[in-house]
């Protein structure tokens, strides 16, 4: 099981280093640049000249991108959260804790309407040593942090670092629980995939966030996409959604680029110079049918 305090220290140190590097680079180039895209081009030119390697260029692009993405773009949706009720006994919640292998669990009231705090898996270790241990969630409950789904990731990363926090509960405009987001989720936008308890399983291509908002891997087969959405995107020329998206762009798109086709809006959440990796998908409302019958 991952040590949460060690994670916090290493993630906070990494985020400070990345922020410092990007600030210094932007400061030195600001007088020469008029738009962020010019900085991205400089990074890519530097990579092409072998002044920096591909991983470094990708991380620096990712550090720039987090100021454009919002929490709703990367959060784990409510439907995938594992909740523990405040009055549950260990015998009731431990099977779900063990199955999920998560390290943090939102604790809710009996109606699942209010987050009361966060329970860390390591605080349940006494139960492993002594099954008869008298365990009361209230004795070890950690305070929950709440963030709006519209918060930008660069601001959230700074708040995580300053507060030494690791997890936040995401709420929508009505104050309802929308999902959760961790510091690993933000850092993955900079460094790429990290083995994490909330990652989509290798066999799972598509993750639902809201009724019409989804995140999916670019290697999702078009056949799977059509089955999931009930759509009819063509699969005679390309096998994956990533290939179809690149075709509609006419190039390998940059992170943050968007394109619309087939009744969907696709936004590139993660990509490098060679391929698209992760996409955000919005299902667009179907246009009204036009009556062409003159009779």
N, C-alpha and C positions, 0 to 999 in steps of 0.2 A: 504493500500500500504506500502510496506516495506521501511524503511528509509535507504537510501544508505550509508550515512555517518556512521550511527550506525552499519550497516553490515560490513563496511570496518574495523572499530575499533575492533569489536568482532572477525572477521575472522583473522585479523592480530595478535591479542593477542593469539588466539588458535594456529595459525601456529608457533608462537614463542615458545609457551609451548611445542608443539609436537617436534619441531626441537631440543630444549634444552634437552628434556628427551632422545631422541634417541641418540644425540651426547654424552651425559654423559654415557649412557648404553654401547654404542660401545667403548668408551674410556676405560671403566673399564674392558671390556671383550676382547679387541683387542689382548692382549698378549696370550690369550688362544684359539683364533679362527683363522682358516685359510680360511674360506669361509663364505659368508653371510648366506648360508643355515644352518650352524651350529648355528648361532644366532637365526634363526627361530625355530630350534629344541629346543633350550633353552627356548624360549618363550612358546612353546607348552608344554614342560615339566613343566614349572612354572604354566601354566594354569591347567594341569592335577593334580598338587599337591595343587591346590587351593591357590597358592601364589599370583596370579593375576586372575581377572575374565576374562571371554571369550571376553567381549567387549574391555577390555584393551589390551589383546593379539592381537585381530583383528586389533585394531587401530595401534599398534606398527608394525605389519606386513605390514599394509597399508602404514605407513610412510617409511618403507624400500622399498616398491614396487614403490613409486613415482619416485625413481631414475632410474627405468628401463623403465617405460612407457613414451611415447612421446605425444605431444599435439594432433597429428593426431588420437591417440587411443581414445580420449574422447571428441573431439571438437563437437560442434553443426554444422552440415554441412551447406554450403551456401544455399542449397535448402530449409532449414527450417528457415532461418533468415528472420526477418521482416525489410525491408528497408523503409526509408523515403527519398524522393527526396528533395533536398535543396530548390527548388522553390515551393514545394507543399504548399497549404493553409491548415490551421487547419481543415477546412470542408472536405478536401480530405483525410488527414491521420488519423484524430481522430477515425473514425470507426474501422480501423485496430488496432490502439493503444488500444482501449477499449476491442475489441474482444480478443486480445492476452494476456492482463493483464501483459505484460512484464514491466520492469522498465527502460530498456535501449534500445535504438534503433540506429543502425548505419545509418548515413545520407550520401547519395550518390549523385553523379552528375546525370544529366538527362539520361545518357547512362548506369548507374549502373556499371561503370567501375572503379570508384575511390571513396574510403571512405574519406569523408571530415571531419568527426568528429562523435561524439556520442551525442544524445539527451536524457536527463534524463526525465522520466515521471513527476517527481516532478517539473521540470521547466515549465510544461504546466499547473500547478495549477491555475495561473491567469485566464486562459480561463474558468475554472469552475466557478470562482467567477463573471466574467464579459464576456459574450459571444461576446461583442463588443470590447474586448481588442485587441489592435493592436499587433499581435504576429509575430515576425520574427525569424526564426530558427537561423539565423546567430548571433543574439544577445545572445543566450544561449548555443551555440554549444560548447561542450567540446572536447579537443583534443583526437584523437584516438591513441591507442597503437597497434603496429603491432608485431607479433611474427611468426617465421617460424614453419611449422607443424612438423618439426623434433626436436624442442626444448624439452628437458627432463622436466618432470613435477616438479622435485625438484628444478630445476633452475628457472622455471616459478613461482613457489610458493614463492621463495625468492625474485624475482623481484616484484611480486605483493605486498609483505609485505613492501619492502623498498620504493617502489614508492607510496604506499597507493592507488594503482589502483585496480580496481575490474573486469575489462573486457578487453579483448584483441582481436583484429581481426587477424585471422590466414591466412597467405599467403603461397602459394605453392612455388616450386622452381623457377617458372617463374614470381613470384610477383603477381599472380592473387589471388583474394579473395577465400579462401578455406572454411572458416567457422569462428566461434568465440568460445572463451573459457572464462569461468569466474572462479573466485577464488572458487566459490561453487563447480564447476565441479572437481577441483583438490582436495578440502577437502573431497568430497564424496568418493574419492579413499582411504581415510584414515578412515573416520568414518562411511561410508555407506551412504544410501540414506538420502538426506535432501529435504524437500519440497521446490521446486525451480521452477521458471518460465520456465526453459528450459527442465524440466524432460519429459521423454516420458510418454504419457498418459497411464493409467492402461490398456486400451484396445489395446494399440499399443505395439507389441512385438518386431518389427524389425525396426531399423533406418539405412538408407543408408548414407554413408559418401562419397564414391566415387563409380565408376562403379563396382568395385569388393571388396569394403571394407564396412563392416556392423557391427553394434553393436546390440546384441539382448539379451533379457532376457532368462535365462536358462529354465524358465518355459514355453517357447514357445512350443506349441503342434507341434509334428513332422509333422502332417497333414498341419498345417499352414505354416511351414517351406518349405515343399515340394511344396505347392501351390505358395508361393512367389518366390522360386528359380527355379521352374520347375524341381526339383530333385526327387529322388525316394528312400530316406532313409527309412529303414524298421521301421514300427511302430507296429509290431506284439508283441514285447516284452516290449517296453518302450513307454510311452505316450509323453514325453517331450524331447527336445534337450539336456537338462541338464542330464537326465538319460542316454541318448545314449552316451554322452561325457564321463560320469563317467564309463560306460561299456567299452569304448575303452581304457581308462586309466587303468582300473582294480583297481581303488582306487578313493577316493575323491581327485582331483588334487589341487595343491597349486596355488595361484595367480601368474600369469606369465607363467604357464605351457602351452605347446602347443601340439596339436595332429592333425594328418591329416587322414581323411577318407571320402569316398563318393565324392571326388572331392573338398573338402573344408579343409581349415586350421582353426582350432579353437584355440583361445588363451583365457585363463581364466583371465578376468579383475577384477572380484570380487568374492570372495569365503570365506567360513569359514571352520571350521573343519568338518561340517556336510553336507554342500551342496555348489553347484556352483550357483552363482547368475547372473552374467553378463558375456557375451562372446563377443570377437571380432571375426568376421568371414571374411576370405578371400576366394573368389571363385578362385580355381586353374584352370589354363588352361588345357583343356582336352588333354590327351596324344594322339599323332597321331595314327590313326588306322593302324594295322599291317595286311598286306595281307597274309593270310595263305593258299591261294589257290595255290597248286603246279601245277595245270594244266594251 
